[in-house]
């Protein structure tokens, strides 16, 4: 498009090419076609924000998105579990006001579960509760939250859960195992918040800026948070073993499980520290250690051999998750 061409206003997404001009000795000016600017919701006196993004500038109006961030979910025609899933999906999509209509169609236990689940989402609060409806609204100021810090919190919690889960198996500590299982929801909520911030940032450049990151970094943080959620899921699976094993594992086996567990977590830690090659090398070592111990368990047999095999599978998957994080890091830095 030439510098002087006015775009077809039938398509407001058509890019506009304009020349940068100088006004006075210290100001550059870029003019916009009036009809096109009006189509974008701009008027005289509107504020504009310019965000540098690698090889480009993103120009954003004072309010990029005027989309109504309210959603209503009708509980009557769908099953109780679907209501909960849709409420969670609405949160992930970035809605600030979620209303469940015809809530009296829910079973009492399902309604209580729904209220607890929504109320525990980061930044959400139950605003009104009536016999036939409930409404939750966002009370969080995005500017007070850091997406990188949220990911760091998820990292610490997931890795602590994983370490405690292996210790619970080693010591046959059912109380510790139950505490690990109870903390899985905390990691899920942190991931949901990161996902929510990332998806809102795709729509509104102001939102991602207020979260203390940019879109490229936010995508990496989203991918990392997803992997950390999986680490926590495997910690939960490991923590289910103490309630099923007949006795604590023998000392030698307990030591090997603890060592391999630490090595698997180290793969994740190295990947998160951008130590890509050491992370992939450590992952290979974990694979070899697990293969060797798995054969020994198979040869020895015993009533709990299968349970310890499931622990090894989760430890192996933890190391693989570290490999996934390393690949995500490599992909995000390949052009740097």
N, C-alpha and C positions, 0 to 999 in steps of 0.2 A: 504494500500500500504506500502511495506517495505521501510525503509529509503534509500535503495540502488537501488530501482527500478526506471527505466527511463520510464516516461509515454508514452502512445501511442500518437504520435504527430498528428495522424489523428483527434484527438479531443483536441484542444488547451485549452479547458475548464477543462480538467482533472486536479484535484489538485495534487500538488507535495508535498510529505513528505520528508523533509530533516532534518538532525540533526544539531543542533547548536554546532559549534566547537569554540575553543578558539585559538587565534593567539597572541602570546606574553602574556603579563600580563594584558592587559587592553582592548582587542578587541575581540568581538565575531564575528564569520564568518559563513555565510550560503551560501553554493555553490548551483548553479543551473545548471541542465543539459544544455549543450550548444545548442543542437538541439531544445529543448523545449523553451529556452529563446529566440532563434532567431525567433521562431514562434510567440512569444509575441512582437516582434519588439524591443527586447533588443540587445545591442551590448556592447563591451568593452568601458567603459567610460560613459555609460548611467547613469543618475541620478535616484535614487530611493527614495521614501518617505514612511515612516512608520507612520501610524496613529493609536493610541490606540483607540479601540472601545469596551468598556465594557470587555467582556471575550475573545477578539481576537485582532489581529493586522491586519490592512489592508495595504498591500504593493502595492504601486502605482508607475508606471513609471512617468518620468517627464511630459509626456503628456498622460493622460489616454485615451482620446478619440481623434481619428484623423478623426472622421466623419465630412463630409462637412456640415457645418451649414448654407447652403443656400438652398432656396426652391423657385420654380417658380409656380405661380398659373395662369392658363389659364382662363381668364374671359369670353371667347367667348361661350363655350358650357354650361355654368351654369348661373343661374339667379343672379341678382345684390346682393341680400341678402346673397346668398351662398358665393359669393366672399369675402364679409366682414367677414363672419363666418370662412372661411378657413384662412384668414389672421390672425384673432385673434387666431385661433387654432395653427397656425405656431408659433406665438409669445409664447403661453403657452408651446409649445413643446420645446422651447429653441433655435429656429433658430435666427441667427444673421443677416441674409440678406434675405429679403422677396421681391420678384419681382412679380408684377402683370402684366402678358403679355396680349396683345390684350385688353388693357384698353379702347380703343376707342369703344369697344362693350358695355360699360357701359353707362347708361343714365347720362347726365351731373350732375343732382342732386346726383345720386348714387355715382358718381366718387368723387364729392366734399366731400360727407359724408365719403367715404373710406379714402381719404387723411387726413381728420381731425381725424378720428378714429385712424389710424395708427400713425399719428404724435403725438397723445396725449398719446400713450402707454409709460410707464416709460422706459426711456433709448433708445427709438427708434427715429430716425430722417429721414425724407424724404431726400434721397440722390439725386435722379434724377427723373425728371418728363418729359415725352415725350408724344406725341399724342397717341402712342400705348402702352405705358408701364410706370410704376412707380416703383421705388426701394426704400426701406427703410432699413437702417442698424442700428445696435446697436452701440451706442457711449458711453455706460456706462462701466466704470471700476468696475467690480464686487467687487473688493477688497475695494472699497470706500463705499459699501452699506452693511448695517447690516439687515439681515432678521428679527431678533427680533425687531429692531427699526421700521421697516416697519410695522410689525404687531401692535406695540404700536401706531403708527400713525393712522392706520386703526381703532383701538379701540377708540381713542379719537374722531376721526371724526364721526364714526358711532353713538356713544353715544350722541355726541353733536347734530347731526341731529335729533335723536330720541327725545331728550328733546325739541328742537325747534319746531318739528312737533306737539307735544302735546300742546305746548304753542300757536302755530298758530291756532289750533282748539279752544282752550279756549278763545283766544282774537279775533277770526274771522279775523286773519291777513293774507290776501292773499299774500302780498309781502313777508313776512317771509316764508310762505309755498312754494312760487316759489323758494326762495333761497335754501330751504331744498331739493327740487326736483332736482335743478341744481347740488347739491353737491354729489348726488348719483353716478355720473360717477367717481368722485374722489376715492370713496371707491372701485368701480369696478376695477379701474386701479391699486390700491394698491394690491387688491387680485390677479389680473392677474400677477403682478410682483412676489408676493410670490409663486404663483403656478409655474411660470416659473423657479424661483430659485430652488424650490423643485424638479421639474422634471429633471432639468439639474444636480442637485446634485445626483440623482439616477444613472446617467450615469457617472459622473466624480467626484471622491472623492475630488479632488482639489477644485472644484467649491463650494461644500458645506462648505469646510473649510474656504475659502475666504469670505463666507457670514457670518462668525462668529457663526457657529452652527455645529451640527452633524446631521446625517440622522434621528435618532430617534427624536431629538428635532425639526428638520425641518418638520417632518411629523405632529407633534403636532401643530406647528405653522401654517402649511398649513390648518389643520382642523379648528383651531381657526379663521384664516382669512376668511375661507369659511363661518363660522357662523356669523362673523361680517358683511360680505357682506349681509347676510340675514337680520340682524338687520337694516342695512341701507335701504334695500328694503322695510321693514315694515314701516320705518320712511317715506319713499316716499309715501307709500299708505295712511298713516295717513295724510300726508301733502296735499293730493288730496281732503280732506274733506272741508276745508274752502271755496273753490270755489263753493261748491255744497250746503252747509248748508244755511238755510234761514236767520239765525241770530246766534249770539253767544249762546252757551248753558247757561242755567240758572246757577246761582252762585254755588248752591249745586252740580249740575252735573259737572260743570267745575272743582270744587275742587276735586271731586272724580276721575275724569279722570286724573288730574295732579298727584294725590297721587298714583294711580295705575300705572301710567306711570313711576314714580320714583321708585316704588317698583319693577317693571319689569326690569328696568335697573340695579337695585341693585342685582338682581339674576345674571345677566351677570357679574357684577363687582366682586361679591363674587366668582363666578366660575373661573374667570380669576386670582384671587388672591389665587387659590388653596384651598379656603374655601368650601370644597365640601358639607359637611353636612349642614352648614348654608345656602348655595345656594339652596339645594334641599328643605329645610324647607321654605325658602322665596318663592320658586316657588309654594309650596302648598298654602301659604297664598294668593298669587296673584290669583290662581285658584278660591279660595273661594270668594275673593272680586269681581272678574269678574262675577262669577255665580250669586251673589247677585244683583249686579248692572244691569246685563242683564235682570233678572226677573223684576226689577223695570221699566226698559225701556219698556219692553214688556207690562206690565200692564198699564203704562201711555200712551203709543202710541205717536202720534204726527208726524208731517211731517219729522222730522230729526231723528226719533228713529232708523231707519235702518242705517243711516250714523254713528251714535254713536255706533251702534252694530258692524259695520265694524272696528271702532277704537278699540273696546274691543277685537275683534278677533286678531288684530295685536299686541295689548299689551299682549294678552295671548301667542301668538306665540313668542314674544320677551322673555317672561319668559321661555318658552319651549326651546328656543335656549340656554339660560343660563344653563338649565339642560343638554343639549347636551354637552356644554363645560365642565361641571362638570364631566360628564361620561368620556369624552376624557381625562381629567386630572386624573381621578381615574385609567383608563386603563394604562396610561403612567407611573404611579407611583406604580403600584401593586407589581412589582418585586423589588422595591428599598429597 
